Each structure stands twice: as C-alpha cells, then as structure tokens.
Amino acid sequence: MDITLIIILGLIAALVMYVVVIYNNLVSLKHSVSKAWSNIDVLLKQRHDEIPKLVETCKQYMKHEQETLEKVMQARSAVASARERGDVSSLGPAESQLRLGLGSLFALAEAYPDLKANDNFKHLQQRISGLEEAIADRREFYNESVNANNVRIEQFPDVIVARFLNFKERDLLVFSEEETKDVDVKALFS
C-alpha cells in the first residue's frame, strides 16, 4: 500500500470519528432539553390536577369571588393547552397569568377565616406552593439545557453537522415582566 493512501484513509477515518463525536454530543443535548421539558410537564400536570380541588374548596366559602375563581380556571386551561402542544412560547405568558390568579386567590383567602382554617385548603395551598417552587427550579434547568443546545448548534464545527442533520434551536421558557419585576414591598404593607 502506498503511504499517501494510508494517510488519506487515516484522515478520513479521523474526520468520520470527529463527526460521530459531534453528532453524539448534539443528540445528548437534544435529549437533555426533552428531559428537562418532561420534568416541567410532570409538575405542570400535577398542579393542573390540584387547582380544581382548590377552586372547589374555595367556592364553598367565597360566594362573591367568582370572577377570581373563573380567572384561575381560565389560566389553568391556557397552561394546559400550551403544555399539551409543547408550545413553550405560549406557556410563559399563560404561566404568568396562572401565578397571578393563584396569588390573588390566596390573597382573597385572607378575608375568609373559615377557609384559611380549612385543612383541605391549607393542604392544597401548601401542595400548590410546593409545586410552584419545583416548577421554578425545573424552568431554570430547562433554560440551561436549551441554552447549551442552542450554543452548541451554532458553534463551529458543530454548526456544519447540526445543519446537515437538521438539529434545531429550541425556545427558552420566557416569562412576563410582571413576574420578573421587583416586588413593591411597601405596597404589600399599606
């Protein structure tokens, strides 16, 4: 065999191995994003199942607060719809509305001592609050995974393999200004 042919075959083999390594890393990132979304999805589903129980419990006490209860249920439906479609861009605003609605609902509960003392209400409030914290943690992990994926498919030489094999950018989970702005502590105590 000619030494030139051996060198050329060696370079081709090295290039193929390099492309395989890039491909495997891109696949790993893609599945990391999917796993992160699945983690959020599980928590959203759990919260979705708890909210009707909370609303039913509140209905027994809050006869005059139907508008707030309806807003919570509408926001719940919007989150569920975005979640089922996997529509990350719609999920952020829907989540913001649901969080605002739940915040209003919990604030209104302060005016109903019997409701606040209800064990079922307390349990559901704690359960939903715990799910909210877990969702926030998972949102952060999801956005980190999406960012790693998006950066990697734009870096050279990965961009060549990513474009050739049709790897796509993923959307970050973005939230409204209302949810991310500083809390007006003075307003809370006035």
N, CA and C of each residue as an Amber inpcrd file, in Angstrom:
protein
   570
   0.8310000  -1.1880000   0.0000000   0.0000000   0.0000000   0.0000000
   0.8720000   1.2460000   0.0000000   0.3720000   2.1970000  -0.6340000
   1.0750000   3.4740000  -0.7340000   0.8650000   4.2650000   0.5590000
   1.9090000   4.8950000   1.0630000   1.8440000   5.6640000   2.3090000
   0.8490000   6.8150000   2.2140000   0.7270000   7.4190000   1.0400000
  -0.2170000   8.5160000   0.8360000  -1.6410000   8.0320000   1.0200000
  -1.9490000   6.8490000   0.4990000  -3.2870000   6.2720000   0.6320000
  -3.5990000   5.9880000   2.1010000  -2.6250000   5.4840000   2.8340000
  -2.8090000   5.1940000   4.2570000  -3.0920000   6.5050000   5.0200000
  -2.3420000   7.5500000   4.7070000  -2.5410000   8.8450000   5.3660000
  -3.9310000   9.3900000   5.0400000  -4.3310000   9.3070000   3.7850000
  -5.6570000   9.8000000   3.3690000  -6.7560000   9.0110000   4.0640000
  -6.6330000   7.6750000   4.1010000  -7.6290000   6.8500000   4.7920000
  -7.6540000   7.1600000   6.2860000  -6.4920000   7.4070000   6.8790000
  -6.4100000   7.7670000   8.2880000  -7.0970000   9.0970000   8.5690000
  -6.8870000  10.0800000   7.6920000  -7.5410000  11.3810000   7.8460000
  -9.0510000  11.2690000   7.6820000  -9.4760000  10.4680000   6.7240000
 -10.9200000  10.2610000   6.5200000 -11.5260000   9.5790000   7.7390000
 -10.8310000   8.5660000   8.2710000 -11.3240000   7.8660000   9.4670000
 -11.3940000   8.8220000  10.6610000 -10.3650000   9.6640000  10.8070000
 -10.3590000  10.6410000  11.9090000 -11.4990000  11.6400000  11.7430000
 -11.7390000  12.1030000  10.5230000 -12.8310000  13.0400000  10.2570000
 -14.1860000  12.3950000  10.5570000 -14.3620000  11.1520000  10.1300000
 -15.6210000  10.4390000  10.4000000 -15.8250000  10.2750000  11.9050000
 -14.7710000   9.9270000  12.6240000 -14.8760000   9.7730000  14.0830000
 -15.2270000  11.1150000  14.7390000 -14.6340000  12.1880000  14.2440000
 -14.9120000  13.5090000  14.7890000 -16.3670000  13.8960000  14.5560000
 -16.8810000  13.6270000  13.3830000 -18.2920000  13.9040000  13.0660000
 -19.1970000  13.0630000  13.9610000 -18.8310000  11.8090000  14.2020000
 -19.6290000  10.9410000  15.0710000 -19.6610000  11.4980000  16.4940000
 -18.5330000  11.9740000  16.9870000 -18.4740000  12.5540000  18.3370000
 -19.3600000  13.8020000  18.4040000 -19.2700000  14.6640000  17.3970000
 -20.1190000  15.8650000  17.3570000 -21.5890000  15.4640000  17.3420000
 -21.9330000  14.5150000  16.4820000 -23.3230000  14.0550000  16.3830000
 -23.8210000  13.5210000  17.7210000 -23.0340000  12.6840000  18.3570000
 -23.4420000  12.1100000  19.6450000 -23.6360000  13.1890000  20.7040000
 -22.7830000  14.1930000  20.7190000 -22.9440000  15.2990000  21.6680000
 -24.2100000  16.0970000  21.3780000 -24.5020000  16.3400000  20.1080000
 -25.7250000  17.0640000  19.7520000 -26.9710000  16.2690000  20.1450000
 -26.9290000  14.9630000  19.9360000 -28.0590000  14.1090000  20.3270000
 -28.2450000  14.1510000  21.8400000 -27.1490000  14.1150000  22.5760000
 -27.2200000  14.1770000  24.0320000 -27.8580000  15.4830000  24.4980000
 -27.4600000  16.5890000  23.8890000 -28.0530000  17.8810000  24.2410000
 -29.5360000  17.9300000  23.8970000 -29.8910000  17.4100000  22.7420000
 -31.3000000  17.3950000  22.3260000 -32.1480000  16.6220000  23.3330000
 -31.6420000  15.4940000  23.7770000 -32.3970000  14.6960000  24.7450000
 -32.3900000  15.3210000  26.1370000 -31.3550000  16.0620000  26.4520000
 -31.3270000  16.7920000  27.7190000 -32.4380000  17.8400000  27.7490000
 -32.6400000  18.5340000  26.6450000 -33.7180000  19.5150000  26.5590000
 -35.0730000  18.8170000  26.6860000 -35.2350000  17.6980000  25.9970000
 -36.5050000  16.9550000  26.0780000 -36.7740000  16.4570000  27.4910000
 -35.7350000  15.9880000  28.1530000 -35.8850000  15.5210000  29.5350000
 -36.2730000  16.6770000  30.4490000 -35.6220000  17.8270000  30.2610000
 -35.9420000  18.9960000  31.0830000 -37.3890000  19.4160000  30.8650000
 -37.8560000  19.3820000  29.6140000 -39.2580000  19.7220000  29.3310000
 -40.1930000  18.7060000  29.9900000 -39.8410000  17.4340000  29.9300000
 -40.6720000  16.4010000  30.5490000 -40.7930000  16.6090000  32.0530000
 -39.7000000  17.0310000  32.6900000 -39.7400000  17.3050000  34.1300000
 -40.7110000  18.4380000  34.4420000 -40.6920000  19.4880000  33.6260000
 -41.6400000  20.5890000  33.8050000 -43.0550000  20.0940000  33.5600000
 -43.2190000  19.3100000  32.5120000 -44.5320000  18.8100000  32.1250000
 -45.1840000  18.0000000  33.2520000 -44.4060000  17.1710000  33.9090000
 -44.9330000  16.3570000  35.0160000 -45.4510000  17.2580000  36.1350000
 -44.6690000  18.2650000  36.4920000 -45.0770000  19.1770000  37.5680000
 -46.2830000  20.0230000  37.1640000 -46.3030000  20.4780000  35.9200000
 -47.4550000  21.2530000  35.4460000 -48.7140000  20.4000000  35.4900000
 -48.5960000  19.1460000  35.1260000 -49.7440000  18.2300000  35.1510000
 -50.2260000  18.0330000  36.5940000 -49.2950000  17.8560000  37.5190000
 -49.6850000  17.6840000  38.9220000 -50.4150000  18.9190000  39.4290000
 -49.8680000  20.0940000  39.1220000 -50.5160000  21.3340000  39.5640000
 -51.8760000  21.4820000  38.8740000 -51.9340000  21.1380000  37.5950000
 -53.1820000  21.1980000  36.8320000 -54.2700000  20.3690000  37.5310000
 -53.8890000  19.2340000  38.0720000 -54.8500000  18.3570000  38.7460000
 -55.2650000  18.8850000  40.1200000 -54.4100000  19.6660000  40.7650000
 -54.7040000  20.1830000  42.1040000 -55.5860000  21.4330000  42.0840000
 -55.4620000  22.2450000  41.0480000 -56.1720000  23.5320000  41.0170000
 -57.6880000  23.3790000  41.0970000 -58.3250000  22.4530000  40.3680000
 -59.7880000  22.3310000  40.5130000 -60.2160000  21.9920000  41.9480000
 -59.4050000  21.2090000  42.6460000 -59.7180000  20.8900000  44.0370000
 -59.6630000  22.1500000  44.9010000 -58.6500000  22.9770000  44.6500000
 -58.5180000  24.2280000  45.3930000 -59.7020000  25.1440000  45.1000000
 -60.0580000  25.2700000  43.8340000 -61.1640000  26.1420000  43.4460000
 -62.4670000  25.6400000  44.0630000 -62.6920000  24.3390000  44.0510000
 -63.9120000  23.7760000  44.6510000 -63.9710000  24.0730000  46.1390000
 -62.8430000  23.9080000  46.8120000 -62.7950000  24.2110000  48.2410000
 -63.1100000  25.6800000  48.4770000 -62.5420000  26.5550000  47.6570000
 -62.7720000  27.9960000  47.8090000 -64.2100000  28.3820000  47.4910000
 -64.8310000  27.7170000  46.5320000 -66.2100000  28.0460000  46.1430000
 -67.1720000  27.9080000  47.3160000 -66.8850000  26.9660000  48.2030000
 -67.7560000  26.7560000  49.3450000 -67.7700000  27.9600000  50.2870000
 -66.6940000  28.7420000  50.2730000 -66.5750000  29.8760000  51.1840000
 -66.7020000  31.2200000  50.4770000 -66.2300000  31.2940000  49.2460000
 -66.1310000  32.5660000  48.5240000 -67.2870000  32.7330000  47.5410000
 -68.4250000  33.0020000  48.0410000 -69.6010000  33.1520000  47.1780000
 -69.4970000  34.3800000  46.2730000 -68.7960000  35.4170000  46.7160000
 -68.7520000  36.6750000  45.9740000 -67.4590000  36.8360000  45.1670000
 -66.6690000  35.8280000  45.0750000 -65.3660000  35.9390000  44.3970000
 -65.3040000  35.0680000  43.1450000 -66.4350000  34.8970000  42.4830000
 -66.4950000  34.0160000  41.3160000 -65.5590000  34.4680000  40.1900000
 -65.3970000  35.7620000  40.0020000 -64.5390000  36.2710000  38.9240000
 -63.1020000  35.7900000  39.1010000 -62.6030000  35.8460000  40.3220000
 -61.2330000  35.3990000  40.5970000 -61.1080000  33.9040000  40.3330000
 -62.0890000  33.1390000  40.7890000 -62.0650000  31.6940000  40.5800000
 -62.1040000  31.3540000  39.0900000 -62.9170000  32.0890000  38.3330000
 -63.0030000  31.8440000  36.8920000 -61.6910000  32.1810000  36.1930000
 -61.0370000  33.2670000  36.6110000 -59.7560000  33.6490000  36.0130000
 -58.7020000  32.5650000  36.2540000 -58.7090000  32.0000000  37.4510000
 -57.7590000  30.9310000  37.7600000 -58.0140000  29.7280000  36.8530000
 -59.2710000  29.3800000  36.6690000 -59.5970000  28.2230000  35.8320000
 -59.2870000  28.4890000  34.3550000 -59.5090000  29.7150000  33.8860000
 -59.1620000  30.0520000  32.5030000 -57.6510000  29.9870000  32.2950000
 -56.9060000  30.5120000  33.2430000 -55.4480000  30.4710000  33.1410000
 -54.9570000  29.0320000  33.1980000 -55.5880000  28.2210000  34.0270000
 -55.2450000  26.7990000  34.1120000 -55.4360000  26.1340000  32.7630000
 -56.5280000  26.4530000  32.0840000 -56.7940000  25.8870000  30.7570000
 -55.7580000  26.3370000  29.7400000 -55.3630000  27.6070000  29.8060000
 -54.3550000  28.1190000  28.8730000 -53.0100000  27.4220000  29.0790000
 -52.6270000  27.1990000  30.3300000 -51.3810000  26.4900000  30.6250000
 -51.4700000  25.0540000  30.1140000 -52.5990000  24.4060000  30.3720000
 -52.7640000  23.0170000  29.9310000 -52.6830000  22.9170000  28.4140000
 -53.3090000  23.8410000  27.7340000 -53.2960000  23.8290000  26.2690000
 -51.8760000  24.0120000  25.7360000 -51.1510000  24.9720000  26.2720000
 -49.7700000  25.2090000  25.8360000 -48.8910000  24.0060000  26.1730000
 -49.1030000  23.4190000  27.3440000 -48.3200000  22.2530000  27.7700000
 -48.5600000  21.0790000  26.8550000 -49.8180000  20.8120000  26.5260000
 -50.1500000  19.6710000  25.6760000 -49.5990000  19.8350000  24.2630000
 -49.5420000  21.0850000  23.7820000 -48.9990000  21.3490000  22.4410000
 -47.4690000  21.4250000  22.4650000 -46.8850000  21.5120000  23.6690000
 -45.4440000  21.7040000  23.7810000 -45.0280000  23.0780000  23.2850000
 -45.9390000  24.0460000  23.3980000 -45.7290000  25.4030000  22.9010000
 -45.0790000  26.2540000  23.9910000 -43.7520000  26.2670000  23.9900000
 -43.0020000  26.9650000  25.0320000 -43.2700000  28.4620000  24.9980000
 -43.4300000  29.0430000  23.8120000 -43.6320000  30.4950000  23.7230000
 -44.9780000  30.9230000  24.3010000 -45.9920000  30.0630000  24.2550000
 -47.2990000  30.3870000  24.8530000 -47.3570000  30.0270000  26.3310000
 -46.5200000  29.0860000  26.7380000 -46.5620000  28.6280000  28.1220000
 -46.1440000  29.7240000  29.1010000 -45.1210000  30.4980000  28.7660000
 -44.6410000  31.5550000  29.6640000 -45.7290000  32.5420000  30.0470000
 -46.4050000  33.1710000  29.0540000 -47.4770000  34.1080000  29.4090000
 -48.6420000  33.4390000  30.1430000 -48.9880000  32.2180000  29.7490000
 -50.0820000  31.5130000  30.4250000 -49.7120000  31.2140000  31.8750000
 -48.4650000  30.8150000  32.0930000 -47.9670000  30.5630000  33.4480000
 -48.0390000  31.8310000  34.2880000 -47.6520000  32.9430000  33.6900000
 -47.6810000  34.2240000  34.4130000 -49.1000000  34.5500000  34.8620000
 -50.0620000  34.3560000  33.9880000 -51.4580000  34.6280000  34.3380000
 -51.9500000  33.6930000  35.4380000 -51.5640000  32.4300000  35.3610000
 -51.9790000  31.4780000  36.3860000 -51.3590000  31.8360000  37.7340000
 -50.1000000  32.1860000  37.7450000 -49.4410000  32.5540000  39.0040000
 -50.0830000  33.8020000  39.6010000 -50.4170000  34.7760000  38.7590000
 -51.1060000  35.9700000  39.2580000 -52.4770000  35.6070000  39.8220000
 -53.1930000  34.7420000  39.1150000 -54.5180000  34.3230000  39.5790000
 -54.4530000  33.5790000  40.8980000 -53.4820000  32.6770000  41.0270000
 -53.3280000  31.9510000  42.2890000 -52.9270000  32.8990000  43.4160000
 -52.0660000  33.8570000  43.0930000 -51.6870000  34.8550000  44.1020000
 -52.8960000  35.6330000  44.5850000 -53.7720000  36.0380000  43.6490000
 -54.9980000  36.7600000  44.0160000 -55.9090000  35.8720000  44.8560000
 -56.0030000  34.6110000  44.4580000 -56.8610000  33.6740000  45.1840000
 -56.3690000  33.4870000  46.6210000 -55.0660000  33.3060000  46.7840000
 -54.5160000  33.1350000  48.1280000 -54.6600000  34.4140000  48.9420000
 -54.5220000  35.5690000  48.2950000 -54.7040000  36.8480000  48.9970000
 -56.1560000  37.0150000  49.4310000 -57.1040000  36.6550000  48.5710000
 -58.5260000  36.7550000  48.9310000 -58.8730000  35.8240000  50.0880000
 -58.1890000  34.7010000  50.1520000 -58.4690000  33.7310000  51.2160000
 -58.2290000  34.3290000  52.5960000 -57.3730000  35.3400000  52.6610000
 -57.1010000  36.0020000  53.9350000 -58.3770000  36.6030000  54.5330000
 -59.3090000  36.9880000  53.6650000 -60.5480000  37.6180000  54.1290000
 -61.5850000  36.5860000  54.5870000 -61.2620000  35.3170000  54.4710000
 -62.2010000  34.2530000  54.8310000 -61.5550000  33.3460000  55.8790000
 -61.7070000  33.6780000  57.1500000 -61.0380000  32.9120000  58.2180000
 -61.4220000  31.4330000  58.2300000 -62.6860000  31.1370000  57.9170000
 -63.0970000  29.7280000  57.9000000 -62.3640000  28.9660000  56.8050000
 -62.1740000  29.6220000  55.6670000 -61.4550000  28.9970000  54.5610000
 -59.9900000  28.7950000  54.9350000 -59.3630000  29.8260000  55.5000000
 -57.9570000  29.7200000  55.9010000 -57.7500000  28.5920000  56.9060000
 -58.7600000  28.3280000  57.7370000 -58.6480000  27.2940000  58.7720000
 -58.9700000  25.8970000  58.2270000 -59.5340000  25.8120000  57.0490000
 -59.9250000  24.5340000  56.4510000 -58.6700000  23.7110000  56.1350000
 -58.6170000  22.4930000  56.6700000 -57.4450000  21.6350000  56.4680000
 -57.2180000  21.3120000  54.9940000 -58.2930000  21.0820000  54.2670000
 -58.1690000  20.7660000  52.8420000 -57.5530000  21.9490000  52.0930000
 -58.0210000  23.1720000  52.4040000 -57.4710000  24.3700000  51.7700000
 -55.9840000  24.5200000  52.1040000 -55.6390000  24.3580000  53.3740000
 -54.2420000  24.5030000  53.7890000 -53.3560000  23.4840000  53.0660000
 -53.8570000  22.2390000  52.9950000 -53.0860000  21.1940000  52.3130000
 -52.9020000  21.5370000  50.8300000 -53.9750000  21.9520000  50.1560000
 -53.8900000  22.2770000  48.7330000 -53.0040000  23.5010000  48.5040000
 -53.0970000  24.4940000  49.3760000 -52.2630000  25.6820000  49.2480000
 -50.7840000  25.3030000  49.3790000 -50.4590000  24.4740000  50.3480000
 -49.0760000  24.0360000  50.5310000 -48.6120000  23.1880000  49.3530000
 -49.4930000  22.3250000  48.8820000 -49.1400000  21.4530000  47.7460000
 -48.8620000  22.2810000  46.4910000 -49.7330000  23.2320000  46.1990000
 -49.5540000  24.0670000  45.0090000 -48.3320000  24.9570000  45.1570000
 -48.1110000  25.4980000  46.3420000 -46.9170000  26.3220000  46.5690000
 -45.6420000  25.4990000  46.3760000 -45.6510000  24.2690000  46.8580000
 -44.5050000  23.3780000  46.6590000 -44.2780000  23.0660000  45.1880000
 -45.3640000  22.8430000  44.4680000 -45.2480000  22.5860000  43.0340000
 -44.7180000  23.8200000  42.3040000 -45.1530000  25.0030000  42.7410000
 -44.6670000  26.2560000  42.1300000 -43.1490000  26.3590000  42.2740000
 -42.6390000  26.0400000  43.4590000 -41.1920000  26.1030000  43.6840000
 -40.4630000  25.0810000  42.8160000 -41.0120000  23.8780000  42.7190000
 -40.3860000  22.8400000  41.9030000 -40.4150000  23.2290000  40.4170000
 -41.5040000  23.8250000  39.9700000 -41.6030000  24.2700000  38.5780000
 -40.5520000  25.3400000  38.3030000 -40.3720000  26.2640000  39.2330000
 -39.3590000  27.3180000  39.0570000 -37.9640000  26.7050000  38.9170000
 -37.6600000  25.7020000  39.7390000 -36.3640000  25.0260000  39.6370000
 -36.2060000  24.3430000  38.2840000 -37.2530000  23.6720000  37.8450000
 -37.1950000  22.9540000  36.5610000 -37.1310000  23.9100000  35.3750000
 -37.7760000  25.0670000  35.4990000 -37.6960000  26.0730000  34.4240000
 -36.2430000  26.5000000  34.2330000 -35.5460000  26.7080000  35.3400000
 -34.1380000  27.1060000  35.2720000 -33.3110000  26.0220000  34.5840000
 -33.5160000  24.7800000  34.9660000 -32.7810000  23.6720000  34.3560000
 -33.1210000  23.5580000  32.8680000 -34.3910000  23.7350000  32.5290000
 -34.8090000  23.6740000  31.1260000 -34.0990000  24.7550000  30.3180000
 -34.1090000  25.9870000  30.8060000 -33.4650000  27.0780000  30.0760000
 -31.9590000  26.8700000  29.9510000 -31.3280000  26.2920000  30.9670000
 -29.9000000  25.9740000  30.8740000 -29.6630000  24.9320000  29.7840000
 -30.5250000  23.9260000  29.7230000 -30.3990000  22.8810000  28.7010000
 -30.6140000  23.4490000  27.3060000 -31.6190000  24.3010000  27.1610000
 -31.8930000  24.9280000  25.8650000 -30.7140000  25.7970000  25.4460000
 -30.1860000  26.5680000  26.3830000 -29.0570000  27.4310000  26.0680000
 -27.8480000  26.6070000  25.6110000 -27.5420000  25.5330000  26.3220000
 -26.4130000  24.6730000  25.9370000 -26.6370000  24.1010000  24.5370000
 -27.8590000  23.6650000  24.2540000 -28.1940000  23.1300000  22.9300000
 -28.0150000  24.2010000  21.8580000 -28.5890000  25.3780000  22.0940000
 -28.5570000  26.4400000  21.0850000 -27.1340000  26.9380000  20.8160000
 -26.3370000  27.0580000  21.8700000 -24.9510000  27.4920000  21.6900000
 -24.1870000  26.4430000  20.8910000 -24.3710000  25.2040000  21.2460000
 -23.6140000  24.1250000  20.5980000 -23.9300000  24.0110000  19.1080000
 -25.1980000  24.1600000  18.7320000 -25.5230000  24.0020000  17.3080000
 -25.1310000  25.2270000  16.4820000 -24.6770000  26.3030000  17.1610000
 -24.1880000  27.4770000  16.4410000 -22.6650000  27.5450000  16.4050000
 -21.9870000  26.7140000  17.1930000 -20.5310000  26.7520000  17.2410000
 -19.9320000  25.9670000  16.0790000 -18.7870000  26.4740000  15.6230000
 -18.0570000  25.7720000  14.5760000 -17.1750000  24.7230000  15.2210000
 -17.0790000  23.5530000  14.7350000 -17.6040000  22.9540000  13.5130000
 -18.9590000  22.2560000  13.6940000 -19.4940000  22.3010000  14.9410000
 -20.7610000  21.6210000  15.2040000 -21.8860000  22.1320000  14.3160000
 -21.8490000  23.4080000  13.9610000 -22.8970000  24.0070000  13.1440000
 -23.0270000  23.2700000  11.8100000 -21.9250000  22.7980000  11.2710000
 -21.9690000  22.0820000   9.9870000 -22.7550000  20.7880000  10.1480000
 -22.4180000  20.0200000  11.1670000 -23.1190000  18.7530000  11.4120000
 -24.5770000  19.0250000  11.7890000 -24.8000000  20.0380000  12.6360000
 -26.1660000  20.3580000  13.0830000 -27.0600000  20.7270000  11.9020000
 -26.5550000  21.5560000  11.0230000 -27.3720000  21.9510000   9.8600000
 -27.5900000  20.7840000   8.9190000 -26.5420000  20.0130000   8.6790000
 -26.6490000  18.8750000   7.7670000 -27.6540000  17.8470000   8.2860000
 -27.6870000  17.6380000   9.6010000 -28.5750000  16.6390000  10.1980000
 -29.8460000  17.2560000  10.7830000 -30.0790000  18.5390000  10.4970000
 -31.3350000  19.2240000  10.8120000 -31.6200000  19.3470000  12.3140000
 -30.5810000  19.6060000  13.1000000 -30.7970000  19.9140000  14.5130000
 -31.3120000  21.3410000  14.6000000 -32.3060000  21.5810000  15.4360000
 -32.9620000  22.8880000  15.5060000 -32.7100000  23.5610000  16.8490000
 -32.7790000  24.9180000  16.8180000 -32.7570000  25.6800000  18.0570000
 -34.0540000  25.4190000  18.7990000 -34.0070000  25.5360000  20.1080000
 -35.1950000  25.3870000  20.9430000 -35.4990000  26.7280000  21.5810000
 -36.7440000  26.9390000  21.9440000 -37.1640000  28.1950000  22.5660000
 -36.9340000  28.1490000  24.0690000 -36.4310000  29.2680000  24.5990000
 -36.3270000  29.4260000  26.0430000 -37.7200000  29.6410000  26.6150000
 -37.9090000  29.2620000  27.8450000 -39.1630000  29.4880000  28.5460000
 -39.0850000  30.8740000  29.1700000 -39.8080000  31.8400000  28.5780000
 -39.7300000  33.2460000  28.9580000 -41.0050000  33.6420000  29.6840000
 -40.8610000  34.5590000  30.6640000 -41.9950000  34.9730000  31.4640000
 -42.2170000  36.4690000  31.3400000 -43.3920000  36.8800000  31.7250000
 -43.7850000  38.2760000  31.5790000 -42.9790000  39.1740000  32.5130000
 -42.9760000  40.4640000  32.1840000 -42.3200000  41.4520000  33.0430000
 -42.9350000  41.4500000  34.4340000 -44.2400000  41.2510000  34.5120000
 -44.9510000  41.2540000  35.7930000 -44.3420000  40.2310000  36.7460000
 -44.0000000  39.0670000  36.2150000 -43.4730000  38.0060000  37.0600000
 -42.0160000  38.2290000  37.4330000 -41.2740000  38.9490000  36.6070000
 -39.8460000  39.1010000  36.8430000 -39.4630000  40.4290000  37.4830000
 -40.4210000  41.3660000  37.5930000 -40.0730000  42.6660000  38.1780000
 -39.9690000  42.5690000  39.6940000 -39.2960000  43.5630000  40.2840000
 -39.1390000  43.6050000  41.7410000 -40.4920000  43.7750000  42.4170000
 -40.6190000  43.1630000  43.5640000 -41.8440000  43.2670000  44.3390000
 -41.8570000  44.6120000  45.0630000 -43.0060000  45.2810000  45.0320000
 -43.1690000  46.5490000  45.7410000 -43.5750000  46.2150000  47.1780000
 -42.5690000  46.0770000  48.0330000 -42.7920000  45.6540000  49.4170000
 -43.6480000  46.6740000  50.1620000 -43.4460000  47.9420000  49.8910000
 -44.2250000  48.9940000  50.5570000 -45.7240000  48.8100000  50.2810000
 -46.0620000  48.4640000  49.0530000 -47.4740000  48.2690000  48.6960000
 -48.0820000  47.0860000  49.4290000 -47.2630000  46.0930000  49.7130000
 -47.7690000  44.9200000  50.4230000 -48.1960000  45.2470000  51.8490000
 -47.5720000  46.2510000  52.4560000 -47.8540000  46.5770000  53.8440000
 -48.6960000  47.8270000  54.0290000 -49.2200000  48.3820000  52.9350000
 -50.0350000  49.5910000  53.0820000 -51.5060000  49.2640000  52.9950000
